[in-house]
């Protein structure tokens, strides 16, 4: 199998260009519907059955989609980036999504999926709004940039003869037309406008590719076109005045951790734990979450909440909301409780993994009890469990670190027992595809801690401790992301 991916420069084309996309496979040609979500273009898998010998089945109870082909079987789960091909796990760039019960895969991922099931080269030609399965000849193969003394050269390499015409207006625009050619967008060198070459543009038409070099006429003395042998290769050279800076590339865009989903536990018909005086967990964690939201927003974060009022949300609704938001962190806020020891005290933070202690298993059972409010059709299938386990392993280290930072900072703010960081298999975090933790802020079952939880000042202190842990995680991990 051979797969070539070169989609990054043209994914964010206005959605009107993607009302549908053409798929070519051998002599077959069909139009496939697409949608745009969060800036990404997604391709309908249902459209593939028009040119490929496949069928798609959906298990509504588990959100599982299965593609059946003569040689392969592919299994997907909605909102999960992993899929199985003949029981072997593969990872996509973005999760599969469903719209009106129809599965869609992102444009970058459709290349990989089609390559897997056809064992052919797959090309996405955004300028032509097309996907090509099978052998395709690109002309040219690459563009090599070289600067020698006061000459800046662009060498176009090719496996076949290049039929070209060139026009230089001598005022800062050189147009190179490649006849009977299809040019890959990713071979175009970037330019930021500060050097002799301001910009290089590509216009792909059905029978030709047009490269336009916009150059600084004050820095370029003359231009030259030359065929290079062996080849065939074509070299376009710009002769520069002395001390002209070389072509400059744009610096890589910095990556930030600045979008957070806060999940106040329970709500509506699920009260959570109830304190000795009747105080409910659902109302306290909502107040803590709102206070935390205010603090984080003042620090520059974009903050989303799974609920803003006393509403019941299914666990899957919470995870779907988080994944669709493209957030960077997921924080679930809860209060602890013990039905046996009313004097149990303190705070603890969990990340998703197998429970290691009897207490962690007890907390896990308490927080997972909400699943009883949901219908059997919403319970998890074995395939979902496997794929979400793979997805969560992607963020196990980050989730553990986030839990450590939050627990340490809460210890600096709260005069309660530090019960440490623990791990448990919480349903609410099982389908979250980002670093995620669950905070048990205090024991609502302890009469003294229940009294504290009623006080706005104490709830604000909890929120400040969590916020400072998040800030520490942000500072350290943004540095790692941008190294």
KEFIBA-739923 format. One record per residue: x, y, z of N, C-alpha, C in turn. Coordinates in steps of 0.2 Angstrom, whole numbers, padded with zeros to 4 digits, always signed. Example, Ala and Ser with C-alpha at 12.3 -4.5 7.8 and 13.67 -1.06 7.14 Angstrom:
+0066-0028+0039+0062-0022+0039+0066-0016+0039
+0064-0011+0035+0068-0005+0036+0064+0000+0039
This chain:
+0004-0006+0000+0000+0000+0000+0004+0006+0000
+0003+0011-0004+0006+0017-0004+0001+0023-0004
+0003+0027+0001-0001+0033+0003+0003+0039+0002
+0000+0044-0001+0004+0051-0001-0001+0056+0002
+0001+0060+0006-0003+0065+0009+0000+0072+0009
-0004+0076+0006-0002+0083+0005-0008+0088+0005
-0011+0088+0010-0017+0092+0011-0017+0098+0015
-0011+0099+0019-0011+0104+0024-0012+0111+0022
-0010+0113+0016-0010+0120+0013-0017+0122+0011
-0022+0117+0010-0028+0119+0006-0034+0117+0010
-0034+0115+0016-0039+0112+0020-0044+0117+0021
-0042+0123+0023-0047+0128+0025-0049+0133+0019
-0051+0130+0014-0054+0133+0008-0062+0134+0010
-0065+0140+0008-0072+0141+0010-0076+0135+0008
-0081+0134+0013-0085+0128+0012-0089+0127+0006
-0090+0133+0003-0094+0132-0004-0091+0128-0009
-0084+0128-0009-0081+0124-0013-0082+0116-0012
-0085+0115-0006-0085+0108-0005-0092+0105-0004
-0097+0108-0008-0104+0105-0008-0103+0098-0010
-0099+0096-0014-0098+0089-0016-0090+0089-0019
-0088+0083-0019-0081+0082-0022-0081+0076-0027
-0077+0076-0032-0077+0071-0037-0072+0065-0035
-0074+0059-0036-0070+0053-0034-0069+0050-0041
-0063+0049-0042-0061+0045-0048-0057+0039-0046
-0060+0033-0049-0057+0026-0048-0057+0022-0054
-0051+0022-0058-0051+0019-0064-0055+0023-0069
-0060+0020-0072-0064+0024-0077-0070+0026-0074
-0071+0025-0067-0077+0027-0064-0076+0034-0061
-0082+0037-0061-0082+0044-0058-0088+0045-0054
-0088+0048-0048-0094+0049-0045-0093+0056-0040
-0099+0058-0039-0099+0064-0034-0101+0062-0027
-0097+0065-0022-0098+0063-0015-0099+0069-0011
-0104+0069-0007-0106+0074-0003-0101+0076+0003
-0100+0082+0005-0095+0084+0010-0099+0089+0014
-0096+0090+0020-0098+0095+0025-0092+0098+0028
-0093+0104+0031-0087+0107+0034-0089+0108+0042
-0084+0106+0046-0085+0107+0053-0078+0109+0057
-0079+0114+0061-0073+0116+0064-0067+0118+0060
-0069+0120+0054-0063+0122+0049-0061+0116+0045
-0063+0110+0046-0061+0104+0042-0066+0102+0037
-0064+0099+0032-0069+0096+0027-0069+0089+0028
-0076+0086+0028-0077+0079+0029-0080+0076+0023
-0079+0070+0022-0081+0067+0016-0086+0061+0018
-0092+0060+0015-0096+0055+0016-0094+0048+0014
-0094+0043+0019-0092+0037+0017-0097+0033+0013
-0104+0035+0014-0109+0032+0011-0108+0033+0003
-0105+0038+0001-0104+0039-0006-0099+0035-0009
-0095+0031-0005-0090+0027-0008-0093+0021-0011
-0099+0019-0009-0102+0012-0012-0104+0013-0019
-0103+0019-0022-0105+0020-0029-0099+0018-0033
-0093+0018-0031-0087+0016-0035-0084+0010-0032
-0085+0009-0026-0081+0003-0023-0086-0002-0021
-0084-0008-0021-0089-0014-0019-0089-0015-0012
-0093-0010-0009-0093-0011-0001-0100-0009+0001
-0102-0011+0007-0108-0009+0010-0107-0007+0017
-0111-0003+0020-0110+0000+0027-0116-0002+0031
-0114-0004+0037-0120-0006+0042-0118-0002+0048
-0124+0000+0052-0123+0004+0058-0127+0000+0063
-0124+0000+0069-0127-0003+0075-0129+0003+0079
-0135+0005+0079-0138+0011+0083-0136+0011+0090
-0136+0005+0093-0135+0005+0100-0128+0007+0102
-0123+0006+0098-0116+0007+0100-0113+0012+0096
-0116+0016+0091-0113+0021+0086-0108+0018+0082
-0108+0011+0081-0103+0008+0077-0105+0008+0070
-0100+0010+0065-0101+0009+0058-0096+0004+0055
-0098-0001+0051-0094-0006+0048-0094-0006+0041
-0088-0005+0038-0088-0005+0030-0086-0012+0028
-0090-0015+0024-0089-0022+0022-0087-0022+0015
-0081-0025+0014-0078-0026+0007-0076-0033+0006
-0075-0035+0000-0073-0042-0002-0067-0044+0002
-0062-0040+0003-0055-0042+0006-0054-0039+0013
-0058-0034+0015-0057-0031+0021-0064-0029+0025
-0063-0028+0031-0069-0026+0035-0066-0020+0040
-0069-0014+0040-0067-0008+0044-0072-0007+0049
-0070-0006+0055-0075-0004+0060-0073+0003+0063
-0078+0007+0063-0077+0014+0066-0082+0015+0072
-0080+0019+0076-0085+0022+0082-0085+0029+0081
-0091+0032+0081-0093+0039+0081-0088+0043+0086
-0085+0048+0084-0081+0053+0088-0075+0050+0091
-0073+0044+0088-0067+0041+0090-0062+0041+0084
-0055+0043+0085-0050+0044+0080-0047+0037+0078
-0049+0032+0082-0046+0025+0080-0051+0021+0076
-0049+0016+0072-0053+0012+0069-0050+0005+0068
-0053+0000+0067-0050-0007+0066-0051-0009+0058
-0046-0011+0055-0046-0014+0049-0044-0021+0050
-0048-0026+0048-0047-0033+0049-0044-0034+0056
-0047-0031+0061-0046-0032+0069-0039-0028+0071
-0036-0025+0066-0030-0021+0068-0031-0014+0069
-0029-0011+0074-0031-0004+0076-0026+0001+0071
-0030+0006+0069-0027+0011+0065-0029+0018+0068
-0025+0023+0068-0027+0030+0070-0028+0035+0065
-0033+0039+0065-0034+0044+0060-0032+0051+0063
-0031+0056+0059-0030+0062+0061-0035+0065+0065
-0042+0064+0063-0047+0067+0066-0053+0061+0067
-0057+0062+0072-0062+0057+0073-0067+0056+0068
-0070+0051+0067-0076+0050+0063-0082+0054+0066
-0086+0057+0062-0092+0060+0064-0098+0058+0061
-0104+0059+0063-0110+0057+0060-0114+0062+0060
-0118+0063+0054-0123+0068+0053-0129+0065+0050
-0134+0065+0053-0141+0062+0051-0139+0055+0050
-0136+0052+0055-0134+0044+0055-0130+0042+0049
-0127+0047+0046-0122+0045+0040-0115+0047+0043
-0110+0042+0041-0103+0043+0044-0099+0047+0039
-0095+0052+0042-0091+0056+0038-0083+0056+0041
-0079+0055+0036-0071+0055+0038-0068+0061+0035
-0063+0064+0039-0060+0071+0037-0056+0070+0030
-0055+0075+0027-0052+0075+0020-0045+0072+0021
-0041+0074+0026-0034+0071+0027-0035+0063+0028
-0040+0061+0032-0040+0054+0033-0043+0050+0028
-0047+0053+0023-0050+0049+0018-0044+0046+0014
-0039+0049+0013-0033+0046+0009-0031+0040+0012
-0030+0040+0019-0027+0034+0022-0032+0028+0022
-0039+0030+0023-0044+0024+0023-0045+0021+0016
-0045+0026+0011-0045+0023+0004-0039+0019+0002
-0033+0021+0004-0027+0018+0003-0027+0011+0006
-0030+0010+0012-0030+0004+0016-0035-0001+0012
-0041+0001+0009-0046-0003+0007-0044-0005-0001
-0041-0001-0004-0040-0002-0011-0032-0004-0013
-0028-0003-0008-0021-0004-0009-0018-0001-0016
-0020+0006-0016-0018+0010-0022-0016+0017-0019
-0012+0020-0023-0011+0027-0022-0017+0031-0022
-0018+0036-0017-0023+0040-0016-0021+0047-0016
-0024+0052-0020-0022+0059-0020-0028+0063-0019
-0028+0068-0015-0033+0073-0014-0031+0079-0018
-0034+0081-0023-0033+0087-0027-0038+0093-0025
-0036+0097-0020-0041+0102-0018-0042+0107-0023
-0038+0109-0027-0039+0114-0032-0044+0112-0037
-0044+0105-0039-0048+0102-0043-0054+0099-0040
-0054+0100-0033-0060+0097-0029-0061+0090-0031
-0056+0086-0031-0056+0079-0033-0052+0074-0029
-0054+0068-0028-0050+0063-0025-0049+0058-0031
-0042+0056-0032-0040+0051-0037-0037+0045-0033
-0040+0039-0035-0038+0033-0033-0034+0029-0039
-0028+0027-0038-0024+0024-0043-0018+0028-0045
-0015+0025-0050-0008+0029-0052-0010+0035-0055
-0006+0040-0053-0007+0047-0055+0000+0050-0056
+0001+0054-0062+0007+0057-0063+0007+0064-0062
+0011+0066-0057+0012+0073-0056+0017+0077-0059
+0016+0082-0061+0021+0086-0066+0021+0093-0064
+0026+0096-0060+0033+0093-0058+0032+0088-0052
+0037+0085-0050+0038+0081-0044+0039+0085-0038
+0044+0090-0039+0046+0094-0033+0049+0101-0036
+0050+0105-0031+0053+0112-0033+0058+0113-0027
+0065+0113-0030+0070+0114-0026+0073+0121-0026
+0073+0124-0020+0075+0131-0019+0083+0131-0017
+0087+0135-0021+0094+0136-0020+0096+0143-0020
+0100+0145-0016+0103+0152-0017+0111+0151-0017
+0114+0154-0022+0121+0154-0023+0123+0161-0025
+0127+0164-0020+0129+0170-0021+0123+0175-0022
+0123+0178-0028+0117+0183-0029+0112+0180-0034
+0111+0173-0034+0106+0170-0038+0102+0166-0034
+0095+0167-0035+0090+0163-0031+0087+0158-0037
+0087+0152-0036+0085+0147-0041+0079+0143-0038
+0074+0141-0043+0069+0136-0041+0069+0131-0047
+0071+0125-0045+0072+0120-0050+0066+0115-0049
+0062+0114-0055+0057+0110-0055+0059+0103-0058
+0058+0098-0054+0060+0091-0056+0054+0087-0059
+0055+0083-0064+0050+0079-0067+0052+0073-0069
+0048+0068-0070+0049+0061-0073+0048+0061-0081
+0044+0066-0083+0043+0067-0090+0044+0074-0092
+0044+0075-0099+0046+0082-0101+0041+0087-0099
+0044+0093-0097+0039+0098-0095+0038+0103-0101
+0032+0104-0103+0030+0108-0108+0028+0115-0105
+0032+0120-0106+0031+0126-0102+0031+0132-0107
+0028+0137-0104+0028+0144-0107+0029+0149-0101
+0033+0154-0102+0034+0159-0097+0033+0166-0099
+0031+0170-0094+0030+0177-0096+0033+0181-0090
+0037+0186-0091+0040+0190-0085+0038+0197-0087
+0034+0201-0083+0032+0207-0085+0038+0213-0083
+0043+0210-0080+0049+0214-0078+0047+0219-0072
+0041+0219-0070+0039+0223-0065+0037+0220-0058
+0039+0213-0058+0038+0210-0051+0033+0204-0052
+0032+0202-0058+0027+0196-0059+0030+0191-0064
+0032+0185-0063+0034+0180-0068+0029+0175-0067
+0026+0173-0073+0021+0168-0074+0024+0162-0078
+0023+0156-0075+0026+0150-0078+0020+0145-0079
+0018+0144-0085+0013+0139-0086+0015+0132-0088
+0013+0127-0085+0015+0120-0086+0009+0117-0089
+0010+0115-0096+0005+0112-0099+0004+0105-0098
-0002+0102-0098-0004+0095-0097-0001+0093-0090
-0001+0097-0085+0002+0096-0079-0003+0096-0073
-0002+0092-0068-0005+0093-0062+0000+0094-0056
+0000+0099-0053+0005+0101-0048+0002+0100-0041
+0006+0097-0037+0004+0096-0030+0005+0102-0026
+0000+0105-0022+0001+0111-0018+0007+0111-0013
+0008+0105-0011+0013+0105-0005+0020+0106-0008
+0022+0106-0014+0028+0107-0017+0030+0114-0018
+0025+0119-0017+0026+0126-0018+0030+0129-0011
+0035+0131-0012+0039+0134-0007+0035+0140-0004
+0036+0141+0003+0032+0146+0006+0037+0153+0006
+0033+0158+0006+0037+0165+0006+0033+0169+0011
+0036+0174+0014+0033+0178+0019+0033+0186+0017
+0035+0187+0010+0035+0194+0008+0041+0198+0010
+0045+0196+0014+0051+0200+0016+0057+0199+0011
+0058+0194+0008+0064+0193+0004+0062+0195-0004
+0067+0193-0008+0066+0195-0015+0060+0192-0018
+0058+0186-0016+0052+0183-0018+0046+0184-0013
+0041+0188-0015+0036+0190-0010+0031+0184-0009
+0029+0181-0015+0024+0176-0014+0024+0171-0020
+0023+0165-0020+0022+0160-0025+0015+0157-0025
+0012+0158-0031+0005+0156-0031+0004+0151-0036
-0001+0146-0034-0002+0140-0039-0010+0141-0041
-0011+0141-0047-0018+0140-0050-0018+0133-0054
-0022+0129-0052-0022+0122-0055-0029+0122-0059
-0028+0122-0066-0034+0121-0070-0034+0114-0073
-0039+0112-0077-0040+0105-0079-0034+0102-0083
-0031+0107-0087-0026+0104-0092-0019+0108-0091
-0019+0112-0086-0012+0115-0085-0012+0118-0077
-0006+0119-0075-0004+0122-0069+0000+0129-0070
-0003+0134-0067+0000+0140-0068+0004+0143-0061
+0010+0144-0061+0014+0146-0056+0016+0153-0057
+0014+0157-0052+0015+0165-0052+0020+0167-0047
+0026+0169-0049+0031+0171-0044+0030+0179-0043
+0028+0181-0038+0028+0189-0036+0035+0191-0033
+0039+0195-0037+0045+0196-0034+0046+0204-0033
+0051+0206-0029+0053+0213-0028+0057+0215-0034
+0054+0219-0038+0058+0222-0044+0064+0226-0042
+0064+0229-0036+0070+0233-0034+0076+0229-0032
+0074+0222-0031+0080+0218-0028+0082+0213-0034
+0078+0212-0039+0079+0207-0044+0082+0211-0051
+0088+0209-0053+0091+0212-0059+0087+0209-0065
+0087+0203-0065+0084+0199-0071+0082+0192-0069
+0079+0189-0074+0077+0182-0073+0079+0178-0079
+0079+0171-0077+0082+0167-0083+0078+0160-0082
+0076+0157-0088+0074+0150-0088+0079+0146-0092
+0080+0140-0089+0085+0136-0092+0083+0128-0091
+0084+0124-0096+0083+0117-0095+0089+0114-0093
+0088+0109-0088+0094+0106-0085+0094+0099-0086
+0100+0096-0088+0101+0089-0090+0106+0086-0085
+0106+0080-0083+0100+0075-0085+0094+0077-0081
+0088+0075-0083+0082+0078-0080+0076+0074-0083
+0071+0076-0086+0071+0084-0087+0069+0088-0081
+0073+0094-0081+0072+0098-0075+0072+0105-0079
+0068+0110-0075+0068+0117-0077+0070+0121-0072
+0074+0126-0073+0077+0130-0068+0075+0137-0069
+0071+0140-0064+0070+0147-0065+0074+0151-0060
+0078+0156-0063+0083+0159-0058+0081+0167-0058
+0082+0169-0052+0082+0177-0051+0089+0179-0049
+0091+0184-0053+0098+0187-0051+0097+0193-0047
+0100+0193-0041+0098+0198-0036+0104+0203-0036
+0102+0209-0033+0107+0214-0031+0111+0212-0025
+0117+0214-0024+0121+0211-0019+0117+0213-0012
+0118+0208-0007+0116+0209-0001+0108+0208+0000
+0105+0206-0005+0098+0204-0005+0096+0198-0001
+0092+0199+0004+0091+0193+0009+0088+0188+0005
+0089+0181+0007+0086+0175+0003+0079+0175+0005
+0075+0170+0001+0068+0169+0003+0067+0167+0010
+0062+0170+0013+0061+0169+0020+0055+0165+0021
+0055+0160+0025+0049+0156+0027+0046+0158+0033
+0040+0157+0033+0036+0159+0039+0037+0155+0045
+0038+0158+0051+0040+0154+0057+0034+0149+0059
+0035+0144+0062+0030+0139+0063+0025+0142+0069
+0018+0141+0067+0014+0144+0072+0014+0141+0079
+0014+0145+0084+0014+0143+0091+0008+0139+0093
+0009+0134+0097+0003+0130+0099+0001+0132+0106
-0005+0133+0108-0007+0135+0115-0012+0130+0118
-0012+0130+0124-0017+0127+0128-0022+0132+0131
-0027+0134+0128-0031+0139+0130-0039+0138+0130
-0041+0132+0129-0048+0131+0128-0049+0125+0133
-0054+0126+0138-0055+0121+0143-0063+0119+0143
-0065+0113+0144-0071+0111+0146-0072+0110+0153
-0076+0113+0157-0078+0112+0164-0084+0107+0164
-0084+0102+0168-0090+0098+0168-0092+0097+0175
-0097+0101+0177-0100+0100+0184-0104+0094+0184
-0102+0089+0189-0105+0083+0189-0112+0082+0190
-0116+0077+0188-0123+0076+0190-0127+0081+0187
-0133+0082+0191-0138+0087+0188-0144+0084+0187
-0150+0089+0187-0156+0086+0186-0159+0081+0190
-0161+0075+0187-0164+0070+0191-0158+0066+0195
-0152+0067+0193-0146+0064+0197-0143+0069+0202
-0145+0069+0208-0142+0074+0213-0135+0073+0215
-0132+0067+0213-0126+0065+0216-0126+0064+0223
-0121+0065+0227-0121+0063+0234-0125+0069+0238
-0127+0067+0244-0132+0072+0247-0129+0072+0254
-0127+0078+0257-0124+0079+0263-0129+0078+0269
-0127+0078+0275-0131+0077+0281-0137+0082+0282
-0136+0088+0279-0141+0093+0280-0146+0093+0274
-0144+0089+0269-0148+0089+0263-0145+0093+0257
-0139+0095+0258-0135+0099+0252-0133+0094+0247
-0135+0095+0241-0133+0091+0235-0127+0092+0232
-0124+0087+0230-0117+0088+0226-0119+0092+0219
-0124+0091+0216-0125+0094+0210-0125+0101+0210
-0128+0104+0215-0129+0111+0216-0122+0114+0218
-0118+0111+0222-0111+0114+0224-0106+0113+0219
-0106+0108+0215-0101+0108+0210-0103+0113+0204
-0109+0114+0203-0111+0119+0198-0108+0126+0200
-0109+0128+0207-0106+0134+0209-0099+0134+0209
-0095+0129+0210-0088+0129+0210-0086+0130+0203
-0089+0126+0198-0087+0127+0191-0088+0134+0188
-0094+0137+0190-0095+0144+0188-0089+0149+0191
-0087+0148+0197-0082+0152+0200-0075+0150+0196
-0074+0144+0195-0068+0142+0191-0068+0145+0184
-0074+0145+0181-0075+0148+0174-0073+0155+0174
-0075+0159+0179-0073+0166+0180-0066+0167+0180
-0063+0163+0185-0055+0164+0186-0051+0163+0179
-0053+0157+0176-0050+0155+0170-0051+0160+0164
-0057+0163+0164-0058+0168+0158-0054+0174+0159
-0053+0176+0166-0049+0182+0167-0041+0181+0165
-0039+0174+0165-0033+0172+0163-0032+0171+0156
-0037+0172+0152-0037+0172+0145-0039+0166+0142
-0042+0161+0146-0044+0155+0143-0051+0155+0140
-0053+0151+0135-0060+0150+0133-0062+0145+0137
-0068+0146+0140-0071+0141+0144-0078+0139+0142
-0079+0132+0141-0085+0130+0140-0088+0125+0146
-0094+0125+0147-0097+0121+0153-0102+0116+0150
-0102+0110+0152-0106+0105+0150-0113+0107+0152
-0114+0110+0158-0121+0112+0160-0120+0119+0164
-0125+0123+0163-0124+0130+0166-0130+0130+0171
-0134+0125+0171-0140+0125+0176-0141+0118+0179
-0147+0117+0182-0148+0111+0185-0152+0106+0180
-0147+0104+0175-0150+0099+0170-0146+0093+0170
-0150+0087+0168-0147+0081+0168-0144+0080+0161
-0138+0078+0161-0135+0076+0155-0132+0069+0155
-0133+0065+0150-0130+0058+0149-0123+0059+0149
-0119+0054+0151-0112+0054+0151-0110+0055+0144
-0113+0052+0139-0111+0052+0132-0112+0060+0129
-0117+0063+0132-0118+0070+0129-0112+0074+0132
-0110+0073+0138-0104+0077+0140-0098+0076+0136
-0097+0069+0135-0090+0068+0131-0091+0071+0124
-0097+0070+0121-0098+0072+0114-0097+0080+0114
-0100+0083+0118-0099+0091+0119-0092+0093+0119
-0088+0089+0123-0081+0091+0124-0077+0089+0118
-0078+0084+0115-0074+0082+0109-0076+0087+0103
-0082+0088+0102-0084+0093+0097-0082+0100+0098
-0080+0102+0104-0078+0108+0105-0070+0110+0103
-0067+0104+0102-0060+0104+0100-0056+0108+0106
-0058+0106+0112-0054+0109+0118-0048+0106+0119
-0044+0109+0124-0037+0106+0125-0037+0102+0132
-0042+0104+0137-0042+0100+0143-0049+0099+0145
-0051+0094+0149-0057+0092+0152-0057+0091+0159
-0060+0095+0163-0060+0095+0170-0067+0094+0173
-0068+0088+0176-0075+0086+0179-0074+0088+0186
-0079+0091+0189-0079+0094+0196-0084+0090+0200
-0082+0087+0206-0087+0083+0210-0085+0084+0217
-0090+0082+0221-0088+0081+0229-0088+0074+0231
-0084+0073+0236-0083+0066+0238-0088+0064+0243
-0089+0058+0244-0094+0056+0250-0092+0049+0252
-0093+0047+0258-0093+0040+0261-0099+0038+0265
-0102+0033+0263-0108+0031+0266-0106+0027+0273
-0100+0025+0274-0098+0022+0280-0095+0026+0285
-0090+0030+0283-0086+0034+0287-0088+0042+0286
-0092+0044+0291-0094+0051+0290-0089+0056+0292
-0083+0054+0295-0078+0058+0296-0072+0058+0291
-0074+0055+0286-0069+0055+0280-0068+0062+0278
-0062+0064+0276-0061+0071+0275-0055+0072+0269
-0055+0077+0266-0050+0079+0261-0052+0080+0254
-0047+0080+0250-0049+0081+0242-0044+0077+0239
-0046+0075+0233-0041+0070+0228-0043+0072+0221
-0038+0070+0217-0039+0071+0210-0038+0064+0206
-0042+0063+0201-0041+0057+0197-0040+0058+0190
-0036+0053+0187-0036+0053+0180-0038+0046+0178
-0040+0045+0172-0043+0039+0169-0038+0033+0169
-0039+0028+0172-0035+0021+0172-0039+0016+0176
-0036+0010+0177-0039+0005+0181-0038+0007+0188
-0043+0007+0192-0043+0008+0199-0038+0003+0203
-0033+0006+0207-0028+0003+0210-0030+0001+0217
-0034+0004+0220-0036+0003+0227-0043+0002+0228
-0045-0001+0234-0052-0002+0236-0056+0005+0236
-0053+0010+0239-0056+0017+0239-0057+0020+0232
-0052+0019+0228-0053+0022+0221-0059+0018+0218
-0059+0011+0219-0065+0008+0216-0072+0010+0219
-0072+0012+0225-0078+0014+0228-0080+0021+0225
-0075+0025+0224-0077+0032+0221-0079+0031+0214
-0076+0026+0211-0077+0025+0204-0085+0023+0203
-0087+0018+0208-0093+0016+0208-0098+0021+0209
-0097+0026+0214-0101+0031+0216-0102+0036+0210
-0097+0038+0206-0098+0042+0201-0101+0039+0194
-0100+0033+0194-0102+0029+0188-0110+0027+0189
-0112+0028+0195-0119+0026+0196-0124+0030+0192
-0122+0036+0189-0127+0039+0185-0129+0035+0179
-0125+0030+0177-0126+0026+0171-0133+0023+0172
-0135+0022+0178-0141+0019+0179-0147+0023+0177
-0146+0029+0176-0151+0034+0174-0152+0034+0166
-0147+0030+0163-0147+0030+0156-0150+0023+0153
-0153+0023+0147-0156+0018+0144-0151+0012+0142
-0153+0006+0141-0148+0001+0139-0145+0002+0133
-0149+0006+0128-0146+0007+0121-0140+0012+0122
-0139+0015+0127-0133+0020+0128-0127+0017+0131
-0128+0010+0133-0122+0007+0136-0117+0006+0131
-0111+0004+0133-0105+0004+0129-0104-0003+0126
-0102-0003+0119-0101-0010+0116-0093-0012+0118
-0092-0018+0116-0085-0020+0117-0080-0016+0112
-0082-0015+0106-0078-0012+0101-0077-0005+0104
-0082-0001+0106-0081+0006+0109-0076+0006+0114
-0077+0001+0119-0072+0001+0124-0065+0000+0122
-0064-0004+0117-0057-0005+0115-0054+0001+0111
-0058+0004+0107-0056+0010+0103-0055+0016+0108
-0059+0017+0113-0059+0022+0117-0053+0021+0122
-0051+0015+0124-0045+0013+0128-0039+0015+0124
-0039+0014+0117-0033+0016+0113-0033+0024+0113
-0038+0027+0112-0038+0034+0112-0036+0038+0118
-0038+0035+0124-0036+0038+0130-0029+0037+0132
-0026+0031+0129-0019+0030+0130-0015+0036+0127
-0017+0039+0122-0014+0045+0119-0012+0050+0124
-0017+0051+0129-0016+0057+0134-0015+0055+0141
-0013+0048+0142-0012+0046+0149-0007+0050+0153
-0001+0051+0150+0004+0055+0153+0002+0062+0155
-0001+0066+0150-0004+0072+0151-0009+0073+0156
-0013+0068+0156-0019+0068+0161-0016+0067+0168
-0011+0062+0169-0008+0061+0175-0004+0067+0178
-0001+0071+0173+0003+0077+0175-0002+0082+0177
-0008+0083+0174-0013+0088+0175-0016+0087+0182
-0017+0080+0184-0019+0078+0190-0014+0080+0196
-0008+0079+0195-0003+0081+0199-0003+0088+0201
-0003+0092+0196-0002+0100+0197-0008+0102+0200
-0014+0100+0199-0020+0102+0202-0020+0100+0209
-0018+0094+0210-0018+0091+0217-0013+0095+0222
-0007+0096+0219-0002+0100+0223-0005+0107+0224
-0008+0111+0219-0010+0117+0220-0016+0118+0225
-0020+0113+0225-0026+0113+0229-0023+0112+0236
-0018+0109+0237-0015+0108+0244-0012+0114+0247
-0010+0119+0242-0008+0125+0245-0013+0130+0247
-0019+0128+0244-0025+0133+0245-0030+0130+0251
-0030+0124+0252-0035+0121+0256-0032+0118+0262
-0035+0120+0268-0033+0117+0274-0037+0110+0276
-0037+0106+0271-0040+0099+0271-0034+0094+0270
-0036+0088+0271-0031+0082+0270-0030+0081+0263
-0024+0081+0261-0022+0080+0254-0022+0072+0253
-0027+0069+0250-0028+0062+0249-0024+0060+0242
-0021+0064+0239-0017+0062+0233-0020+0061+0227
-0016+0060+0222-0019+0058+0215-0020+0051+0214
-0026+0049+0212-0028+0042+0211-0030+0041+0204
-0031+0035+0202-0034+0033+0195-0040+0028+0196
-0044+0029+0191-0050+0025+0191-0054+0026+0184
-0058+0021+0183-0061+0020+0176-0068+0024+0176
-0068+0030+0176-0074+0034+0176-0077+0034+0169
-0084+0033+0169-0087+0033+0162-0087+0040+0159
-0087+0045+0163-0088+0052+0160-0081+0054+0156
-0076+0051+0158-0069+0052+0155-0067+0047+0150
-0071+0042+0149-0069+0036+0145-0069+0038+0138
-0073+0042+0136-0074+0044+0129-0071+0051+0127
-0067+0054+0132-0064+0061+0131-0058+0060+0127
-0057+0063+0122-0051+0063+0118-0047+0069+0119
-0044+0070+0125-0040+0076+0127-0037+0074+0134
-0032+0077+0137-0031+0077+0144-0037+0078+0148
-0038+0074+0153-0044+0074+0157-0043+0072+0164
-0046+0075+0169-0046+0073+0176-0053+0074+0179
-0053+0071+0185-0059+0072+0189-0057+0074+0196
-0060+0080+0198-0058+0082+0205-0064+0081+0210
-0062+0078+0216-0066+0077+0221-0064+0082+0226
-0068+0087+0226-0066+0094+0230-0066+0093+0237
-0071+0090+0240-0071+0089+0248-0077+0084+0249
-0077+0082+0255-0082+0077+0257-0089+0080+0259
-0094+0080+0255-0100+0082+0257-0104+0078+0262
-0101+0072+0263-0104+0068+0268-0102+0069+0275
-0096+0073+0275-0093+0075+0282-0097+0082+0284
-0100+0082+0290-0104+0088+0292-0100+0094+0292
-0094+0094+0294-0089+0100+0294-0088+0102+0287
-0086+0098+0283-0084+0100+0276-0091+0102+0272
-0096+0099+0274-0103+0101+0271-0104+0108+0272
-0103+0110+0279-0104+0117+0281-0099+0122+0277
-0093+0120+0276-0088+0124+0272-0090+0125+0264
-0093+0119+0262-0095+0119+0255-0101+0124+0254
-0104+0126+0259-0110+0130+0258-0107+0138+0258
-0101+0139+0260-0098+0145+0260-0095+0147+0253
-0097+0153+0250-0094+0155+0244-0087+0156+0244
-0084+0158+0250-0077+0159+0250-0073+0153+0250
-0076+0148+0253-0072+0141+0252-0073+0138+0245
-0078+0139+0242-0079+0137+0235-0074+0140+0230
-0073+0147+0232-0069+0151+0227-0062+0148+0229
-0060+0147+0235-0053+0144+0236-0052+0138+0233
-0057+0133+0232-0056+0127+0228-0055+0129+0221
-0059+0133+0218-0058+0135+0211-0051+0138+0210
-0049+0142+0215-0042+0145+0214-0037+0140+0214
-0037+0135+0218-0032+0130+0218-0032+0126+0212
-0038+0124+0209-0039+0121+0203-0036+0125+0197
-0038+0131+0197-0035+0136+0192-0028+0136+0191
-0025+0137+0197-0017+0137+0197-0014+0131+0195
-0017+0125+0196-0014+0119+0194-0015+0119+0186
-0020+0121+0183-0021+0122+0176-0016+0126+0173
-0015+0132+0176-0010+0137+0174-0003+0134+0174
-0001+0130+0179+0006+0127+0179+0006+0122+0173
+0001+0118+0172+0001+0113+0167+0002+0117+0160
-0002+0122+0159-0001+0126+0153+0006+0128+0152
+0009+0131+0157+0015+0134+0156+0020+0129+0154
+0020+0123+0157+0025+0118+0156+0024+0115+0149
+0018+0113+0148+0016+0109+0142+0016+0113+0136
+0015+0120+0136+0016+0124+0130+0023+0125+0128
+0027+0125+0133+0034+0125+0131+0036+0119+0128
+0034+0113+0130+0035+0107+0126+0033+0106+0119
+0027+0109+0119+0023+0109+0112+0027+0113+0107
+0030+0118+0109+0033+0123+0105+0041+0122+0104
+0044+0117+0107+0051+0116+0106+0053+0114+0099
